[in-house]
């Protein structure tokens, strides 16, 4: 199975100490490596106001990470851990690689079109100077 | 007087008939469109500005659900996703946009509904 890329965001309760959040992150990292995956990056967004109340709380501590794996088991296990972890209120995993592939395809498509465009405009350009003197002649 | 009035009424009626079904009431919800302009009686010239897809202008290849501030203009105050006819988004980008908004809602970056 080819490698897949995932976004993983989870929200901790705002009153958890930083050490506990770090503990959650390290356990996730070990779990991912055990199962044959890898956590590419971890980005703590910090305390943010949530758009609606979750567990009667208005704020949450957001952590964002990018997970890379070729086994579906990795995501399954990570989500199970998040569900069990006490400070975690909410989590979301989104598969990214297909969107990145699409993005790549569109970019290549646009580049190809951009590369083709100059060739089209070059033949179009010579007539332009030709028409200008014609248009200028009647006025002069 | 009568001759003057008649053509005026006719033009008023025809323009009203043309604009009626499309505009469907000037108070068509929040996030009002630009270019509608103040509809003056008698003189009704609708010069509606052509709306362009904002994502096409930026040449966006994907819409990031993590950037709530980009998605926020495309939802109503109550939390509903604005339709294409209001925002001018092209169909492809609207498709991506709805997915992005729904993801953002799931992780509490955007509201599902306004809180009371």
Interface residues (C-beta under 8 A of the other chain):
Chain A: X7 X9 X11 X50 X51 X52 X53 X54 X60 X64 X90 X92 X94 X99 X100 X102 X103 X106 X107 X110
Chain B: X59 X61 X62 X65 X66 X68 X103 X105 X106 X107 X108 X109 X110 X111 X112 X113 X115
